């Protein structure tokens, strides 16, 4: 089963207010295992970068000045994610909203919401009442995020891939396999026990010589209680 874990960085919080996508990072996973195949690109948004956004991801307008526009990479991006592959993101509605806004500008159809897997929603179900930010989940699951000094689409997608594995079973999958192995071993042992040949117990009574020796020993005892 192929899935794409992805993250985006933007100029702000709402594409309806003119905010644009400036970075996207995608990690390919097959059967919950990263394949090492990625898609990563920065985009020139053709607008300024608000200071608040730059403080979050560290991407400046000057850095993006020579980067391609989204429409120049749209076909490559769509080819990478495919037409039916499930798309996993943290607070996925936000990322889908920005990607679909860019696709609309290009005159392309949006990504279907039926392809969306939201790890925030998954985390809220598994850990109700707990913090479910990416940082909090990395801490919960013991995932090293020491190199994450600022948000970055590809880095955050890599961390999210590890979180997603934990949210969908993670180490418990290994425990399940161990339990199945133990069941097989116990079944084998039971079969082995049923196939053993029955042997009657050996007699354990004393011999005549042992009886005589015991009687002689008792005669040496003076005034034993059992004779009163």
N, CA, C and O of each residue as an XYZ file, in Angstrom:
912
protein
N       0.845     -1.198      0.000
C       0.000      0.000      0.000
C       0.884      1.253      0.000
O       1.710      1.445      0.892
N       0.696      2.085     -1.001
C       1.494      3.310     -1.126
C       0.753      4.472     -0.485
O      -0.447      4.646     -0.702
N       1.472      5.269      0.308
C       0.932      6.480      0.918
C       1.974      7.588      0.800
O       3.176      7.327      0.745
N       1.493      8.825      0.762
C       2.377      9.988      0.707
C       2.177     10.804      1.980
O       1.068     11.248      2.277
N       3.254     10.994      2.722
C       3.244     11.877      3.891
C       3.764     13.228      3.418
O       4.846     13.306      2.837
N       3.002     14.296      3.662
C       3.478     15.583      3.146
C       3.210     16.725      4.123
O       2.388     16.625      5.034
N       3.941     17.810      3.892
C       3.781     19.012      4.705
C       4.034     20.218      3.812
O       4.714     20.119      2.790
N       3.479     21.354      4.210
C       3.662     22.585      3.438
C       4.099     23.719      4.350
O       3.861     23.695      5.557
N       4.740     24.704      3.754
C       5.000     25.985      4.420
C       4.391     27.072      3.541
O       4.367     26.955      2.316
N       3.901     28.127      4.178
C       3.121     29.138      3.472
C       3.493     30.549      3.938
O       4.305     30.728      4.845
N       2.884     31.535      3.297
C       3.112     32.921      3.717
C       2.169     33.341      4.835
O       2.312     34.422      5.406
N       1.196     32.475      5.147
C       0.223     32.819      6.182
C      -0.752     31.686      6.415
O      -0.447     30.524      6.146
N      -1.927     32.029      6.918
C      -2.863     31.002      7.372
C      -4.049     30.754      6.458
O      -4.759     29.764      6.631
N      -4.282     31.638      5.480
C      -5.514     31.509      4.712
C      -5.297     31.907      3.253
O      -5.047     33.078      2.967
N      -5.389     30.948      2.326
C      -5.198     31.287      0.905
C      -6.274     32.240      0.377
O      -6.063     32.915     -0.630
N      -7.418     32.296      1.049
C      -8.483     33.212      0.607
C      -8.113     34.664      0.858
O      -8.710     35.571      0.280
N      -7.120     34.884      1.729
C      -6.641     36.247      2.002
C      -5.377     36.579      1.217
O      -4.703     37.566      1.511
N      -5.057     35.762      0.228
C      -3.896     36.042     -0.610
C      -2.637     35.330     -0.171
O      -1.588     35.525     -0.784
N      -2.697     34.502      0.875
C      -1.513     33.745      1.288
C      -1.226     32.663      0.259
O      -2.134     32.140     -0.386
N       0.083     32.331      0.114
C       0.510     31.398     -0.922
C       1.388     30.294     -0.347
O       1.975     30.423      0.727
N       1.451     29.222     -1.093
C       2.329     28.096     -0.762
C       3.759     28.455     -1.139
O       3.995     28.989     -2.223
N       4.729     28.166     -0.248
C       6.126     28.474     -0.562
C       7.044     27.252     -0.487
O       8.181     27.303     -0.957
N       6.558     26.156      0.099
C       7.376     24.938      0.172
C       6.455     23.733      0.354
O       5.440     23.799      1.047
N       6.838     22.643     -0.285
C       6.141     21.379     -0.066
C       7.165     20.254     -0.004
O       8.117     20.221     -0.784
N       6.959     19.337      0.930
C       7.845     18.182      1.075
C       7.011     16.923      1.186
O       6.062     16.869      1.969
N       7.356     15.907      0.406
C       6.586     14.657      0.369
C       7.506     13.461      0.591
O       8.611     13.408      0.050
N       7.041     12.505      1.390
C       7.756     11.266      1.662
C       6.899     10.107      1.173
O       5.730     10.002      1.545
N       7.461      9.244      0.352
C       6.733      8.056     -0.086
C       6.909      6.933      0.927
O       8.019      6.642      1.372
N       5.771      6.298      1.286
C       5.802      5.121      2.151
C       5.055      3.983      1.463
O       4.023      4.200      0.829
N       5.581      2.786      1.592
C       4.910      1.594      1.091
C       4.787      0.613      2.244
O       5.791      0.196      2.820
N       3.568      0.248      2.578
C       3.306     -0.622      3.728
C       3.921     -0.055      5.001
O       4.538     -0.771      5.790
N       3.737      1.246      5.177
C       4.168      1.985      6.374
C       5.691      2.089      6.505
O       6.197      2.409      7.581
N       6.422      1.822      5.421
C       7.889      1.900      5.456
C       8.344      2.952      4.438
O       8.000      2.843      3.261
N       9.119      3.979      4.867
C       9.630      4.963      3.911
C      10.526      4.299      2.867
O      11.390      3.486      3.198
N      10.306      4.657      1.611
C      11.090      4.054      0.527
C      12.363      4.836      0.226
O      13.240      4.343     -0.484
N      12.469      6.047      0.758
C      13.592      6.917      0.418
C      13.302      7.819     -0.762
O      14.122      8.671     -1.104
N      12.140      7.647     -1.397
C      11.744      8.481     -2.537
C      10.985      9.693     -2.009
O      10.036      9.554     -1.238
N      11.409     10.877     -2.428
C      10.795     12.105     -1.925
C      10.522     13.087     -3.061
O      11.062     12.966     -4.161
N       9.671     14.056     -2.760
C       9.468     15.218     -3.626
C       9.564     16.446     -2.736
O       8.883     16.538     -1.715
N      10.423     17.399     -3.134
C      10.608     18.602     -2.320
C      10.848     19.792     -3.237
O      11.650     19.729     -4.169
N      10.139     20.875     -2.953
C      10.311     22.054     -3.809
C       9.934     23.321     -3.043
O       9.007     23.323     -2.233
N      10.686     24.416     -3.322
C      10.330     25.762     -2.865
C       9.667     26.484     -4.028
O       9.948     26.207     -5.193
N       8.778     27.420     -3.688
C       8.055     28.157     -4.727
C       8.136     29.662     -4.473
O       8.067     30.127     -3.335
N       8.283     30.397     -5.557
C       8.213     31.848     -5.498
C       6.741     32.244     -5.441
O       6.000     31.974     -6.385
N       6.296     32.887     -4.341
C       4.864     33.199     -4.212
C       4.448     34.491     -4.901
O       3.267     34.840     -4.916
N       5.418     35.198     -5.469
C       5.124     36.484     -6.107
C       4.452     37.454     -5.145
O       3.531     38.179     -5.522
N       4.913     37.463     -3.918
C       4.426     38.410     -2.919
C       5.459     38.467     -1.791
O       6.435     37.718     -1.800
N       5.240     39.351     -0.831
C       6.167     39.484      0.287
C       6.001     38.313      1.254
O       5.044     37.543      1.173
N       6.970     38.204      2.176
C       6.896     37.201      3.225
C       6.671     37.908      4.557
O       7.574     38.591      5.041
N       5.504     37.766      5.159
C       5.254     38.402      6.456
C       6.264     37.946      7.506
O       6.698     36.794      7.517
N       6.623     38.870      8.381
C       7.620     38.563      9.404
C       7.179     37.416     10.296
O       8.005     36.606     10.715
N       5.881     37.335     10.593
C       5.377     36.270     11.464
C       5.621     34.895     10.843
O       6.026     33.956     11.528
N       5.370     34.789      9.544
C       5.580     33.519      8.857
C       7.061     33.179      8.769
O       7.447     32.025      8.955
N       7.892     34.179      8.486
C       9.328     33.924      8.372
C       9.918     33.461      9.698
O      10.851     32.658      9.717
N       9.377     33.966     10.810
C       9.864     33.512     12.113
C       9.577     32.029     12.333
O      10.322     31.346     13.036
N       8.503     31.537     11.735
C       8.133     30.131     11.912
C       9.018     29.209     11.083
O       9.554     28.228     11.598
N       9.173     29.531      9.782
C       9.901     28.598      8.911
C      11.251     29.119      8.430
O      12.024     28.355      7.852
N      11.552     30.376      8.646
C      12.868     30.897      8.271
C      13.061     31.110      6.787
O      14.194     31.291      6.341
N      11.993     31.094      6.006
C      12.094     31.263      4.553
C      11.806     32.717      4.199
O      10.729     33.235      4.498
N      12.756     33.361      3.572
C      12.598     34.775      3.247
C      12.178     34.971      1.796
O      12.341     34.075      0.967
N      11.643     36.137      1.498
C      11.276     36.475      0.121
C      12.504     36.495     -0.774
O      12.431     36.108     -1.940
N      13.638     36.945     -0.233
C      14.877     36.981     -1.018
C      15.302     35.567     -1.414
O      15.745     35.345     -2.541
N      15.170     34.613     -0.493
C      15.529     33.224     -0.776
C      14.651     32.644     -1.887
O      15.119     31.859     -2.712
N      13.379     33.036     -1.898
C      12.432     32.478     -2.857
C      12.439     33.185     -4.214
O      11.774     32.742     -5.151
N      13.178     34.267     -4.315
C      13.112     35.098     -5.525
C      13.450     34.342     -6.806
O      12.857     34.610     -7.851
N      14.390     33.405     -6.742
C      14.780     32.677     -7.954
C      14.192     31.267     -8.026
O      14.620     30.455     -8.846
N      13.227     30.984     -7.179
C      12.615     29.654     -7.164
C      11.462     29.603     -8.175
O      10.912     30.645     -8.531
N      11.096     28.415     -8.635
C      10.012     28.302     -9.623
C       8.656     28.653     -9.030
O       8.466     28.569     -7.816
N       7.718     29.043     -9.874
C       6.333     29.217     -9.441
C       5.684     27.833     -9.350
O       6.155     26.861     -9.941
N       4.606     27.779     -8.600
C       3.963     26.482     -8.404
C       3.546     25.853     -9.731
O       3.698     24.647     -9.926
N       3.016     26.676    -10.648
C       2.515     26.124    -11.912
C       3.616     25.453    -12.724
O       3.339     24.590    -13.557
N       4.878     25.853    -12.478
C       5.983     25.242    -13.202
C       6.298     23.837    -12.704
O       6.914     23.049    -13.422
N       5.883     23.517    -11.486
C       6.172     22.215    -10.886
C       4.907     21.396    -10.630
O       4.983     20.278    -10.122
N       3.753     21.947    -10.979
C       2.488     21.287    -10.658
C       2.399     19.890    -11.269
O       1.999     18.946    -10.588
N       2.765     19.746    -12.537
C       2.669     18.446    -13.206
C       3.577     17.423    -12.534
O       3.196     16.266    -12.352
N       4.783     17.859    -12.167
C       5.726     16.953    -11.501
C       5.188     16.521    -10.135
O       5.301     15.356     -9.755
N       4.608     17.464     -9.411
C       4.031     17.160     -8.110
C       2.874     16.171     -8.243
O       2.807     15.186     -7.507
N       1.970     16.434     -9.178
C       0.811     15.562     -9.359
C       1.213     14.173     -9.822
O       0.587     13.185     -9.440
N       2.242     14.090    -10.634
C       2.727     12.777    -11.059
C       3.292     12.008     -9.867
O       3.104     10.797     -9.753
N       3.983     12.721     -8.984
C       4.574     12.058     -7.824
C       3.497     11.490     -6.894
O       3.611     10.351     -6.442
N       2.465     12.265     -6.609
C       1.470     11.801     -5.647
C       0.475     10.815     -6.265
O      -0.221     10.107     -5.538
N       0.400     10.763     -7.593
C      -0.516      9.841     -8.237
C      -1.968     10.290     -8.109
O      -2.264     11.336     -7.533
N      -2.861      9.478     -8.658
C      -4.274      9.859     -8.706
C      -5.096      9.287     -7.561
O      -6.158      9.823     -7.244
N      -4.625      8.195     -6.927
C      -5.431      7.544     -5.900
C      -4.691      7.353     -4.577
O      -5.303      6.952     -3.588
N      -3.412      7.628     -4.540
C      -2.633      7.425     -3.323
C      -3.171      8.286     -2.188
O      -3.466      9.466     -2.378
N      -3.296      7.685     -1.006
C      -3.751      8.441      0.161
C      -2.673      9.434      0.584
O      -1.479      9.143      0.507
N      -3.113     10.615      1.033
C      -2.213     11.715      1.373
C      -2.345     12.022      2.861
O      -3.428     12.355      3.341
N      -1.244     11.908      3.579
C      -1.231     12.035      5.036
C      -0.574     13.347      5.430
O       0.544     13.636      5.001
N      -1.261     14.147      6.246
C      -0.691     15.410      6.709
C      -1.184     15.701      8.119
O      -2.214     15.187      8.554
N      -0.427     16.533      8.820
C      -0.794     16.921     10.175
C      -1.623     18.197     10.093
O      -1.139     19.231      9.633
N      -2.877     18.119     10.542
C      -3.865     19.173     10.278
C      -4.049     19.280      8.770
O      -3.836     20.331      8.166
N      -4.451     18.158      8.185
C      -4.456     17.998      6.733
C      -5.342     19.006      6.018
O      -5.048     19.378      4.882
N      -6.421     19.458      6.654
C      -7.293     20.425      6.001
C      -6.550     21.690      5.609
O      -6.832     22.283      4.568
N      -5.597     22.106      6.445
C      -4.792     23.295      6.152
C      -3.960     23.071      4.892
O      -3.971     23.899      3.981
N      -3.233     21.945      4.842
C      -2.346     21.676      3.706
C      -3.139     21.448      2.423
O      -2.759     21.942      1.362
N      -4.241     20.700      2.516
C      -5.084     20.491      1.341
C      -5.630     21.818      0.831
O      -5.714     22.039     -0.378
N      -6.003     22.704      1.759
C      -6.552     23.989      1.352
C      -5.575     24.794      0.518
O      -5.959     25.387     -0.490
N      -4.307     24.821      0.931
C      -3.303     25.591      0.187
C      -2.948     24.924     -1.139
O      -2.825     25.600     -2.160
N      -2.784     23.600     -1.130
C      -2.462     22.910     -2.385
C      -3.595     23.090     -3.389
O      -3.345     23.356     -4.565
N      -4.825     22.950     -2.940
C      -5.958     23.097     -3.861
C      -6.112     24.530     -4.356
O      -6.546     24.760     -5.485
N      -5.756     25.490     -3.512
C      -5.795     26.889     -3.962
C      -4.788     27.121     -5.082
O      -5.084     27.826     -6.047
N      -3.609     26.536     -4.962
C      -2.594     26.671     -6.012
C      -3.022     25.938     -7.278
O      -2.810     26.430     -8.386
N      -3.629     24.754     -7.112
C      -4.119     24.017     -8.286
C      -5.216     24.794     -9.002
O      -5.300     24.768    -10.230
N      -6.048     25.478     -8.243
C      -7.116     26.287     -8.841
C      -6.533     27.427     -9.662
O      -7.026     27.735    -10.748
N      -5.479     28.055     -9.142
C      -4.826     29.132     -9.893
C      -4.294     28.601    -11.222
O      -4.298     29.303    -12.232
N      -3.832     27.339    -11.202
C      -3.293     26.717    -12.421
C      -4.387     26.194    -13.346
O      -4.101     25.720    -14.446
N      -5.638     26.282    -12.901
C      -6.727     25.746    -13.706
C      -6.807     24.230    -13.659
O      -7.315     23.607    -14.590
N      -6.308     23.627    -12.575
C      -6.297     22.177    -12.424
C      -7.305     21.743    -11.369
O      -7.609     22.515    -10.460
N      -7.828     20.529    -11.468
C      -8.815     20.058    -10.482
C      -8.170     19.876     -9.111
O      -6.978     19.583     -9.016
N      -8.954     20.049     -8.054
C      -8.409     19.940     -6.704
C      -8.160     18.482     -6.301
O      -8.664     17.551     -6.929
N      -7.372     18.314     -5.243
C      -7.200     16.995     -4.648
C      -8.485     16.624     -3.901
O      -9.017     17.433     -3.141
N      -8.976     15.417     -4.115
C     -10.195     14.975     -3.455
C      -9.978     14.787     -1.958
O      -8.985     14.195     -1.535
N     -10.908     15.292     -1.167
C     -10.788     15.166      0.295
C     -10.894     13.707      0.750
O     -10.492     13.383      1.867
N     -11.426     12.831     -0.093
C     -11.503     11.416      0.283
C     -10.105     10.777      0.355
O      -9.943      9.678      0.884
N      -9.115     11.474     -0.178
C      -7.736     10.972     -0.125
C      -7.005     11.443      1.134
O      -5.861     11.055      1.370
N      -7.649     12.258      1.923
C      -6.988     12.926      3.046
C      -6.988     12.053      4.308
O      -8.018     11.515      4.713
N      -5.812     11.932      4.909
C      -5.662     11.315      6.234
C      -5.060     12.371      7.149
O      -3.953     12.852      6.907
N      -5.783     12.728      8.192
C      -5.359     13.798      9.097
C      -4.814     13.193     10.390
O      -5.564     12.606     11.169
N      -3.513     13.338     10.616
C      -2.898     12.753     11.811
C      -3.274     13.507     13.083
O      -3.167     12.947     14.174
N      -3.708     14.759     12.973
C      -4.213     15.465     14.166
C      -5.477     14.777     14.671
O      -5.627     14.533     15.868
N      -6.389     14.468     13.742
C      -7.628     13.775     14.123
C      -7.322     12.403     14.700
O      -7.952     11.984     15.671
N      -6.366     11.703     14.116
C      -5.982     10.385     14.629
C      -5.422     10.499     16.047
O      -5.754      9.701     16.923
N      -4.566     11.506     16.259
C      -3.942     11.682     17.576
C      -4.976     12.045     18.634
O      -4.888     11.586     19.772
N      -5.959     12.871     18.262
C      -7.005     13.257     19.222
C      -7.833     12.052     19.654
O      -8.271     11.975     20.802
N      -8.045     11.119     18.740
C      -8.792      9.915     19.091
C      -7.973      8.998     19.987
O      -8.504      8.390     20.917
N      -6.681      8.900     19.706
C      -5.828      7.998     20.494
C      -5.429      8.609     21.825
O      -5.295      7.888     22.814
N      -5.235      9.932     21.873
C      -4.777     10.593     23.096
C      -5.704     11.768     23.423
O      -5.274     12.920     23.361
N      -6.943     11.503     23.764
C      -7.883     12.606     24.039
C      -7.417     13.463     25.210
O      -7.000     12.958     26.252
N      -7.500     14.780     25.004
C      -7.115     15.716     26.052
C      -5.639     16.022     26.105
O      -5.229     16.917     26.844
N      -4.819     15.309     25.345
C      -3.373     15.542     25.352
C      -2.979     16.520     24.250
O      -3.759     16.776     23.333
N      -1.759     17.068     24.343
C      -1.249     17.925     23.278
C      -0.956     17.057     22.064
O      -0.365     15.985     22.195
N      -1.362     17.509     20.892
C      -1.194     16.715     19.683
C      -0.469     17.463     18.572
O      -0.656     17.169     17.391
N       0.364     18.437     18.959
C       1.231     19.070     17.969
C       2.272     18.055     17.513
O       2.464     17.028     18.164
N       2.942     18.333     16.406
C       3.977     17.426     15.915
C       5.087     17.283     16.944
O       5.578     16.179     17.180
N       5.487     18.398     17.561
C       6.523     18.339     18.600
C       6.080     17.451     19.762
O       6.851     16.620     20.241
N       4.830     17.627     20.216
C       4.333     16.862     21.357
C       4.283     15.375     21.040
O       4.618     14.552     21.891
N       3.870     15.018     19.825
C       3.790     13.613     19.452
C       5.169     12.993     19.297
O       5.363     11.822     19.625
N       6.125     13.764     18.801
C       7.500     13.262     18.717
C       8.024     12.956     20.121
O       8.661     11.926     20.343
N       7.752     13.852     21.059
C       8.170     13.621     22.441
C       7.477     12.385     23.011
O       8.119     11.559     23.660
N       6.186     12.255     22.774
C       5.413     11.122     23.293
C       5.974      9.790     22.799
O       6.054      8.822     23.554
N       6.360      9.753     21.524
C       6.799      8.498     20.920
C       8.323      8.337     20.884
O       8.835      7.391     20.285
N       9.040      9.257     21.520
C      10.496      9.124     21.584
C      11.187      9.321     20.253
O      12.211      8.692     19.988
N      10.641     10.191     19.405
C      11.225     10.470     18.087
C      12.139     11.683     18.204
O      11.718     12.732     18.692
N      13.366     11.550     17.766
C      14.354     12.628     17.879
C      13.986     13.783     16.953
O      13.900     13.615     15.736
N      13.773     14.951     17.541
C      13.478     16.154     16.748
C      14.452     17.275     17.100
O      14.152     18.451     16.890
N      15.619     16.912     17.635
C      16.582     17.912     18.085
C      17.076     18.789     16.939
O      17.520     19.913     17.171
N      17.006     18.290     15.708
C      17.475     19.054     14.552
C      16.386     19.966     13.987
O      16.602     20.647     12.985
N      15.225     19.977     14.625
C      14.113     20.806     14.136
C      14.114     22.139     14.879
O      13.403     22.301     15.870
N      14.906     23.084     14.404
C      14.957     24.400     15.021
C      13.873     25.323     14.462
O      13.411     26.232     15.150
N      13.474     25.084     13.217
C      12.368     25.807     12.592
C      11.539     24.811     11.791
O      11.987     23.698     11.512
N      10.335     25.218     11.426
C       9.511     24.369     10.574
C      10.159     24.257      9.193
O      10.749     25.211      8.685
N      10.036     23.089      8.609
C      10.502     22.856      7.248
C       9.673     21.730      6.666
O       9.465     20.717      7.334
N       9.194     21.876      5.443
C       8.223     20.933      4.897
C       8.768     19.515      4.809
O       8.094     18.575      5.228
N       9.969     19.340      4.278
C      10.501     17.987      4.121
C      10.882     17.391      5.472
O      10.605     16.221      5.735
N      11.518     18.192      6.331
C      11.882     17.711      7.663
C      10.636     17.318      8.449
O      10.607     16.264      9.085
N       9.613     18.157      8.407
C       8.393     17.858      9.152
C       7.683     16.629      8.579
O       7.069     15.868      9.327
N       7.760     16.430      7.269
C       7.174     15.231      6.668
C       7.921     13.982      7.130
O       7.305     12.944      7.374
N       9.239     14.078      7.252
C      10.032     12.946      7.734
C       9.660     12.596      9.174
O       9.523     11.421      9.515
N       9.498     13.619     10.017
C       9.088     13.367     11.397
C       7.669     12.814     11.447
O       7.377     11.899     12.218
N       6.795     13.372     10.624
C       5.408     12.919     10.617
C       5.300     11.470     10.161
O       4.436     10.735     10.638
N       6.162     11.053      9.249
C       6.147      9.660      8.807
C       6.376      8.720      9.985
O       5.727      7.679     10.087
N       7.296      9.086     10.876
C       7.562      8.262     12.060
C       6.372      8.297     13.029
O       5.996      7.276     13.606
N       5.792      9.483     13.193
C       4.614      9.606     14.061
C       3.460      8.776     13.507
O       2.750      8.106     14.257
N       3.280      8.825     12.193
C       2.174      8.097     11.558
C       2.298      6.593     11.784
O       1.301      5.912     12.021
N       3.514      6.082     11.710
C       3.737      4.658     11.983
C       3.282      4.319     13.399
O       2.639      3.293     13.622
N       3.622      5.189     14.358
C       3.217      4.946     15.747
C       1.695      5.033     15.900
O       1.094      4.229     16.612
N       1.083      5.998     15.240
C      -0.369      6.160     15.354
C      -1.140      5.004     14.727
O      -2.289      4.751     15.090
N      -0.514      4.306     13.792
C      -1.202      3.210     13.106
C      -0.746      1.844     13.592
O      -0.956      0.842     12.908
N      -0.131      1.790     14.751
C       0.251      0.497     15.327
C       1.664      0.485     15.836
O       1.921      0.014     16.944
N       2.585      0.994     15.049
C       3.975      1.135     15.466
C       4.551     -0.108     16.088
O       4.512     -1.186     15.494
N       5.092      0.039     17.299
C       5.743     -1.064     17.994
C       4.757     -2.150     18.372
O       5.156     -3.298     18.564
N       3.480     -1.817     18.485
C       2.491     -2.828     18.846
C       2.362     -3.884     17.761
O       1.985     -5.022     18.044
N       2.671     -3.519     16.520
C       2.641     -4.511     15.453
C       3.645     -5.607     15.752
O       3.355     -6.789     15.565
N       4.830     -5.217     16.218
C       5.848     -6.194     16.584
C       5.390     -7.079     17.726
O       5.650     -8.282     17.728
N       4.693     -6.476     18.720
C       4.186     -7.255     19.838
C       3.145     -8.259     19.362
O       3.091     -9.385     19.856
N       2.324     -7.854     18.407
C       1.313     -8.752     17.868
C       1.942     -9.949     17.181
O       1.491    -11.083     17.343
N       3.003     -9.682     16.403
C       3.694    -10.768     15.733
C       4.329    -11.711     16.738
O       4.337    -12.926     16.539
N       4.868    -11.147     17.831
C       5.465    -11.980     18.868
C       4.423    -12.869     19.514
O       4.689    -14.033     19.810
N       3.228    -12.320     19.734
C       2.153    -13.104     20.339
C       1.744    -14.252     19.425
O       1.485    -15.366     19.881
N       1.689    -13.957     18.101
C       1.336    -15.007     17.153
C       2.385    -16.105     17.162
O       2.049    -17.287     17.101
N       3.678    -15.713     17.240
C       4.751    -16.692     17.282
C       4.645    -17.558     18.524
O       4.825    -18.774     18.456
N       4.351    -16.928     19.669
C       4.213    -17.670     20.910
C       3.057    -18.660     20.816
O       3.169    -19.784     21.307
N       1.946    -18.262     20.192
C       0.798    -19.157     20.028
C       1.184    -20.374     19.207
O       0.796    -21.498     19.525
N       1.957    -20.141     18.135
C       2.409    -21.245     17.294
C       3.283    -22.198     18.091
O       3.147    -23.417     17.983
N       4.204    -21.623     18.912
C       5.091    -22.461     19.711
C       4.307    -23.285     20.721
O       4.607    -24.464     20.912
N       3.295    -22.688     21.382
C       2.493    -23.407     22.359
C       1.682    -24.510     21.694
O       1.512    -25.588     22.263
N       1.174    -24.239     20.471
C       0.429    -25.257     19.743
C       1.324    -26.438     19.408
O       0.918    -27.592     19.541
N       2.550    -26.144     18.972
C       3.503    -27.200     18.662
C       3.812    -28.033     19.890
O       3.896    -29.259     19.817
N       3.984    -27.353     21.032
C       4.269    -28.042     22.281
C       3.110    -28.955     22.664
O       3.327    -30.078     23.119
N       1.866    -28.474     22.480
C       0.699    -29.273     22.821
C       0.637    -30.532     21.965
O       0.311    -31.613     22.456
N       0.956    -30.381     20.664
C       0.964    -31.537     19.778
C       2.010    -32.530     20.225
O       1.767    -33.737     20.235
N       3.191    -32.021     20.601
C       4.267    -32.895     21.056
C       3.851    -33.676     22.295
O       4.146    -34.866     22.410
N       3.159    -33.003     23.233
C       2.717    -33.672     24.442
C       1.709    -34.771     24.138
O       1.750    -35.831     24.761
N       0.802    -34.536     23.188
C      -0.196    -35.537     22.863
C       0.434    -36.771     22.227
O      -0.122    -37.865     22.329
N       1.569    -36.619     21.582
C       2.212    -37.726     20.893
C       3.128    -38.540     21.795
O       3.678    -39.541     21.336
N       3.322    -38.159     23.070
C       4.172    -38.922     23.975
C       3.558    -40.295     24.272
O       2.339    -40.424     24.381
N       4.399    -41.300     24.399
C       3.963    -42.669     24.723
C       3.746    -42.775     26.224
O       4.614    -42.394     27.008
N       2.565    -43.303     26.635
C       2.258    -43.441     28.056
C       3.045    -44.598     28.654
O       3.075    -45.693     28.093
N       3.672    -44.357     29.779
C       4.391    -45.388     30.524
C       3.857    -45.404     31.948
O       3.781    -44.349     32.576
N       3.486    -46.562     32.478
C       2.978    -46.634     33.860
C       4.057    -46.247     34.855
O       5.251    -46.411     34.602
N       3.610    -45.726     36.001
C       4.563    -45.324     37.044
C       5.299    -46.531     37.620
O       4.734    -47.619     37.726
N       6.551    -46.333     37.987
C       7.332    -47.407     38.604
C       6.844    -47.647     40.021
O       6.420    -46.695     40.678
N       6.884    -48.900     40.534
C       6.519    -49.151     41.937
C       7.548    -48.520     42.865
O       8.751    -48.591     42.611
N       7.071    -47.907     43.936
C       7.986    -47.239     44.864
C       7.917    -47.844     46.277
O       8.471    -47.244     47.199
N       7.257    -49.018     46.501
C       7.193    -49.631     47.825
C       8.554    -50.187     48.258
O       9.396    -50.477     47.407
N       8.787    -50.342     49.596
C      10.062    -50.875     50.095
C      10.188    -52.375     49.797
O       9.191    -53.094     49.721
N      11.409    -52.817     49.634
C      11.674    -54.244     49.415
C      11.592    -54.992     50.741
O      11.532    -54.368     51.801
N      11.590    -56.353     50.691
C      11.554    -57.152     51.913
C      12.756    -56.876     52.782
O      12.641    -56.829     54.007
N      13.909    -56.691     52.167
C      15.125    -56.414     52.937
C      15.017    -55.079     53.658
O      15.457    -54.942     54.799
N      14.422    -54.085     52.979
C      14.247    -52.783     53.603
C      13.256    -52.847     54.755
O      13.438    -52.169     55.766
N      12.182    -53.676     54.612
C      11.220    -53.841     55.692
C      11.879    -54.471     56.914
O      11.639    -54.042     58.042
N      12.708    -55.483     56.692
C      13.373    -56.173     57.798
C      14.344    -55.243     58.509
O      14.414    -55.246     59.738
N      15.078    -54.462     57.767
C      16.027    -53.532     58.371
C      15.306    -52.484     59.204
O      15.795    -52.087     60.261
N      14.125    -52.025     58.725
C      13.358    -51.035     59.466
C      12.818    -51.625     60.769
O      12.834    -50.957     61.803
N      12.338    -52.880     60.727
C      11.825    -53.534     61.934
C      12.929    -53.728     62.967
O      12.706    -53.560     64.166
N      14.118    -54.084     62.494
C      15.246    -54.265     63.413
C      15.629    -52.949     64.071
O      16.008    -52.920     65.242
N      15.529    -51.853     63.309
C      15.845    -50.542     63.875
C      14.844    -50.162     64.967
O      15.226    -49.629     66.009
N      13.573    -50.436     64.725
C      12.554    -50.109     65.720
C      12.762    -50.873     67.021
O      12.466    -50.344     68.092
N      13.265    -52.108     66.955
C      13.492    -52.905     68.160
C      14.577    -52.318     69.041
O      14.626    -52.606     70.236
N      15.426    -51.520     68.483
C      16.512    -50.924     69.277
C      16.040    -49.728     70.093
O      16.772    -49.253     70.962
N      14.850    -49.236     69.837
C      14.342    -48.050     70.532
C      13.708    -48.454     71.851
O      12.928    -49.404     71.907
N      14.047    -47.725     72.924
C      13.547    -48.029     74.262
C      12.266    -47.241     74.534
O      12.220    -46.024     74.351
N      11.203    -47.972     74.983
C       9.906    -47.400     75.327
C       9.358    -46.441     74.264
O       9.093    -45.275     74.559
N       9.188    -46.925     73.042
C       8.612    -46.041     72.028
C       7.169    -45.712     72.368
O       6.471    -46.517     72.984
N       6.719    -44.522     71.964
C       5.382    -44.052     72.333
C       4.299    -44.927     71.740
O       3.259    -45.130     72.366
N       4.523    -45.455     70.532
C       3.454    -46.208     69.897
C       3.152    -47.548     70.592
O       2.195    -48.236     70.235
N       4.015    -47.925     71.632
C       3.750    -49.171     72.354
C       2.971    -48.930     73.638
O       2.569    -49.881     74.309
N       2.750    -47.638     73.991
C       2.004    -47.335     75.232
C       0.524    -47.638     75.038
O      -0.270    -47.452     75.959
